[in-house]
Amino acid sequence: MRVPDTLRSVVDPTDPVVPRDAASIVVVRDGAAGLEAYLLRRQATMSFAAGQYVFPGGRLDPADADPDVPWAGPPASRFAEQLGTTEEHGRALVVAAVRETFEEAGVLLAGPDETSVVDDVSGPEWLAARRALEQHETSLSAFLRERGLVLRADLLGAWSRWITPAHSHQRYDTRFFVARMPAGQEVGDLPGEADRCVWVPVDTLLSSEQADAAGLMPPQHQTLRQLARHDADELLEVAHGRPVLLAEPRLVADDDGVWLETDLGEYE
């Protein structure tokens, strides 16, 4: 089919925006109705994914690349190999995922040592730390060192990688991780970017009506569909043995119109 000239620049952009690195964690727990996931609804005024439900996450910050971040668990090289990148970049992605999840959800994957996790991060001093991180007044590395904590890399696993379609004005190269909600912790106050948060049974959310109502984008919808096959106890083991493939939705056109297509390959 010949794409109409009015759509050619959208379907096949000549100068697409370069995607920014980002990281996100799907925080899960076992509930009465099966696996539950934590989602945030972005403010309607946001320039990206406005009004849609997303997992905690965001862009990499230059400070996430600090090589001296207190770290316990699998080496950064293992994440790098799974994600198909350098050790330095793999470490920064993990740090960004942990930092953003603390900023946005008040969930901290860190502890005093490699066998423990902080069990209460709901107090005012923790909220102040979240805000300081969000305002780039400190780094996760400095925050952990000040409190004698180490990032617990064993508590999260790499799951998937999605790049925003080429026609988008804002594009992200997002690595999605999974983690079980730490025992003793509760999700914290909402950040400024979100107006609602929910724990949702994954099977319920994946019904067509619920998914449409939540405004789930392809990365969130497909990731939840993959997670629904497992329970919270086995997710990390599955993640550690699972290839992280690239999914990049794209616009296609034919006589019936224009739509978004995603080749998930082995993700199916």
KOLFITOR-104136 format. One line per field, with one value per residue (C-alpha): y, x, z; residue number from 1; residue in one letter. Coordinates in Angstrom, 3 decimals. Layout:
N
v: (Y/...)
u: (X/...)
w: (Z/...)
i: (NUM/...)
aa: (A/...)
This chain:
268
v: (0.000/3.554/5.448/8.779/11.765/13.126/10.018/9.226/11.368/9.748/6.110/6.428/9.458/10.615/12.104/10.251/11.464/9.559/7.470/8.315/5.531/4.690/1.971/0.695/-1.942/-3.967/-4.417/-7.476/-9.387/-12.402/-11.493/-13.334/-13.302/-14.211/-12.094/-8.352/-5.498/-1.935/0.814/4.605/6.767/9.678/13.150/14.294/17.262/15.141/15.442/11.682/8.917/11.401/9.748/6.239/3.613/2.805/1.044/3.134/4.295/7.096/8.373/7.600/10.353/10.961/10.239/6.710/5.851/6.252/3.187/3.266/2.753/0.379/-2.925/-6.443/-9.427/-10.428/-8.348/-5.639/-7.699/-10.269/-7.635/-6.178/-9.536/-10.121/-6.603/-6.691/-3.661/-2.656/-3.336/0.392/0.899/-2.203/-0.956/2.482/0.912/-1.103/1.951/4.048/1.393/1.180/4.970/5.681/3.019/4.575/8.083/7.175/4.305/4.591/1.032/0.648/-2.423/-1.906/-3.004/-2.837/-5.889/-8.597/-10.563/-7.863/-5.205/-1.989/-2.706/0.751/3.668/5.590/8.206/11.887/11.458/8.881/11.102/13.952/11.638/10.706/14.366/15.126/12.366/13.581/17.134/15.862/17.240/13.917/10.617/7.125/6.252/9.115/8.412/4.758/5.550/8.157/5.547/2.596/0.710/-1.383/-1.769/-5.324/-6.293/-9.817/-8.497/-7.525/-9.246/-7.904/-8.734/-6.873/-3.904/-1.585/1.392/4.019/4.024/6.155/8.484/9.662/13.110/11.711/8.379/6.107/2.979/1.387/-1.712/-3.310/-5.178/-7.191/-7.280/-8.645/-6.125/-6.265/-7.667/-4.957/-2.122/-0.249/1.941/5.598/8.930/9.688/11.674/14.817/12.967/10.650/11.218/7.642/4.331/0.822/-2.769/-4.738/-8.507/-9.064/-11.518/-9.087/-6.157/-8.118/-8.550/-6.388/-3.998/-3.437/-2.983/-0.421/1.436/1.593/2.920/0.402/0.984/-2.034/-2.344/-2.434/-4.685/-7.211/-7.262/-7.983/-10.697/-12.372/-12.019/-13.525/-16.957/-16.919/-16.262/-13.770/-16.432/-17.704/-14.468/-13.683/-17.178/-16.932/-13.478/-14.602/-17.339/-15.364/-13.570/-9.839/-9.150/-5.864/-4.870/-1.708/-0.995/0.729/2.281/0.371/1.310/-0.451/0.056/-0.376/2.433/2.916/0.964/0.088/-3.246/-5.005/-8.019/-9.681/-12.711/-15.050/-12.854/-14.580)
u: (0.000/1.130/1.003/-0.827/1.509/-0.344/0.623/4.046/5.992/4.105/4.354/7.944/9.564/12.795/14.299/12.928/13.728/16.590/15.171/16.294/17.405/14.835/14.197/11.082/10.203/7.006/6.431/4.266/2.787/0.530/-3.083/-6.329/-7.106/-3.580/-0.632/-1.098/0.875/1.336/0.461/0.445/-1.902/-0.042/-1.466/-3.639/-1.300/1.806/3.364/3.960/1.394/-1.012/-3.857/-2.470/-1.471/2.242/4.797/7.170/10.071/11.735/14.781/18.366/20.104/23.856/24.382/23.011/26.320/28.289/30.594/30.778/27.081/26.830/25.838/24.999/23.918/24.605/27.338/26.386/28.044/25.243/22.603/24.739/24.977/21.242/20.453/23.033/24.999/28.174/28.727/28.692/25.428/23.862/24.713/23.254/20.003/19.611/20.393/17.889/15.191/15.708/15.915/12.786/10.799/11.744/10.945/7.584/6.321/8.227/9.489/13.195/15.127/17.987/19.087/21.913/23.562/23.093/20.622/18.239/15.869/14.696/11.206/9.713/10.381/7.174/8.432/8.985/12.749/12.243/9.732/12.247/14.858/12.470/11.893/15.621/16.232/13.398/14.779/18.315/19.593/21.292/22.023/20.957/24.591/25.027/21.650/22.550/26.021/24.660/22.312/24.678/22.580/23.381/21.339/19.937/20.481/19.275/15.756/15.069/15.369/15.525/12.394/11.964/12.992/10.661/11.432/8.760/7.616/9.638/6.717/6.490/7.715/9.021/10.817/12.286/14.401/13.000/14.294/11.608/12.554/10.427/10.578/8.474/7.157/9.585/8.130/7.365/7.189/4.118/3.816/4.324/2.708/2.090/4.689/3.731/3.535/0.704/-2.825/-3.774/-2.152/-3.616/-2.728/-4.545/-4.957/-3.193/-5.766/-8.582/-6.791/-6.070/-9.740/-10.364/-12.724/-10.405/-7.332/-9.139/-10.382/-6.856/-5.466/-2.642/0.006/1.537/4.572/2.399/-0.257/2.170/4.408/1.433/0.263/3.669/3.777/0.308/1.764/3.736/3.371/5.428/7.697/8.986/9.259/12.881/14.033/12.154/13.589/17.159/16.844/14.847/16.285/15.630/14.459/13.729/10.166/9.668/6.077/5.723/2.993/1.930/-0.603/-2.736/-6.074/-7.852/-5.995/-3.057/-2.388/0.340/2.091/4.503/6.622/7.113/8.966/9.902/7.986/4.827)
w: (0.000/-0.687/2.585/2.144/2.205/5.255/7.236/5.769/8.230/11.127/10.056/8.821/10.506/8.904/12.058/15.100/18.599/20.247/23.144/26.667/28.990/31.667/34.229/35.980/38.572/38.633/42.372/43.070/45.969/46.457/47.198/47.844/44.109/43.001/41.937/42.497/40.929/42.116/39.636/39.690/37.630/36.081/36.440/33.516/33.084/32.432/28.977/28.693/29.388/30.956/32.875/32.347/34.881/34.966/37.150/39.279/37.136/35.236/33.413/34.325/36.235/35.700/39.419/38.912/37.239/40.499/40.558/44.358/45.128/48.137/46.543/47.716/45.653/42.054/40.409/37.960/35.228/35.459/34.837/32.050/30.309/30.589/29.363/26.575/27.732/29.565/33.255/34.011/32.161/33.684/37.196/36.424/35.189/38.397/40.529/38.568/38.954/42.737/43.116/41.069/42.912/46.245/44.970/43.456/45.609/48.874/48.391/49.152/48.004/50.430/53.868/56.429/54.847/52.234/54.381/55.624/54.286/55.928/57.236/57.704/55.378/56.047/58.511/57.735/57.411/54.659/52.877/53.015/51.485/48.675/47.902/48.008/45.475/43.278/43.349/42.516/45.815/46.553/44.832/45.761/46.392/48.869/50.471/51.099/52.444/54.859/56.358/56.306/53.744/50.694/47.524/47.503/43.870/44.648/45.275/41.669/38.333/34.782/32.808/29.513/27.398/25.507/23.268/22.620/18.950/16.526/15.770/19.405/20.419/23.722/23.541/26.213/26.126/29.277/31.031/33.187/36.349/38.779/42.576/45.385/47.900/50.859/54.064/56.611/54.089/52.858/49.801/50.646/49.836/46.182/44.246/42.363/39.046/40.170/41.466/42.380/43.256/43.321/44.098/41.398/40.879/37.569/36.182/36.917/35.352/32.192/31.363/28.311/30.079/33.038/30.835/28.672/31.741/33.153/29.886/29.902/27.260/25.453/27.796/30.912/29.394/27.942/31.005/33.263/30.879/31.166/34.951/35.328/34.609/37.853/41.579/43.557/45.059/41.729/39.756/40.595/39.696/36.409/35.733/36.325/33.716/31.162/28.112/28.016/24.485/22.779/21.956/19.894/18.802/15.433/13.367/10.252/7.594/4.998/3.310/6.635/8.354/10.718/13.902/16.384/15.927/18.263/17.438/20.817/19.488/22.342/24.782/23.593)
i: (1/2/3/4/5/6/7/8/9/10/11/12/13/14/15/16/17/18/19/20/21/22/23/24/25/26/27/28/29/30/31/32/33/34/35/36/37/38/39/40/41/42/43/44/45/46/47/48/49/50/51/52/53/54/55/56/57/58/59/60/61/62/63/64/65/66/67/68/69/70/71/72/73/74/75/76/77/78/79/80/81/82/83/84/85/86/87/88/89/90/91/92/93/94/95/96/97/98/99/100/101/102/103/104/105/106/107/108/109/110/111/112/113/114/115/116/117/118/119/120/121/122/123/124/125/126/127/128/129/130/131/132/133/134/135/136/137/138/139/140/141/142/143/144/145/146/147/148/149/150/151/152/153/154/155/156/157/158/159/160/161/162/163/164/165/166/167/168/169/170/171/172/173/174/175/176/177/178/179/180/181/182/183/184/185/186/187/188/189/190/191/192/193/194/195/196/197/198/199/200/201/202/203/204/205/206/207/208/209/210/211/212/213/214/215/216/217/218/219/220/221/222/223/224/225/226/227/228/229/230/231/232/233/234/235/236/237/238/239/240/241/242/243/244/245/246/247/248/249/250/251/252/253/254/255/256/257/258/259/260/261/262/263/264/265/266/267/268)
aa: (M/R/V/P/D/T/L/R/S/V/V/D/P/T/D/P/V/V/P/R/D/A/A/S/I/V/V/V/R/D/G/A/A/G/L/E/A/Y/L/L/R/R/Q/A/T/M/S/F/A/A/G/Q/Y/V/F/P/G/G/R/L/D/P/A/D/A/D/P/D/V/P/W/A/G/P/P/A/S/R/F/A/E/Q/L/G/T/T/E/E/H/G/R/A/L/V/V/A/A/V/R/E/T/F/E/E/A/G/V/L/L/A/G/P/D/E/T/S/V/V/D/D/V/S/G/P/E/W/L/A/A/R/R/A/L/E/Q/H/E/T/S/L/S/A/F/L/R/E/R/G/L/V/L/R/A/D/L/L/G/A/W/S/R/W/I/T/P/A/H/S/H/Q/R/Y/D/T/R/F/F/V/A/R/M/P/A/G/Q/E/V/G/D/L/P/G/E/A/D/R/C/V/W/V/P/V/D/T/L/L/S/S/E/Q/A/D/A/A/G/L/M/P/P/Q/H/Q/T/L/R/Q/L/A/R/H/D/A/D/E/L/L/E/V/A/H/G/R/P/V/L/L/A/E/P/R/L/V/A/D/D/D/G/V/W/L/E/T/D/L/G/E/Y/E)
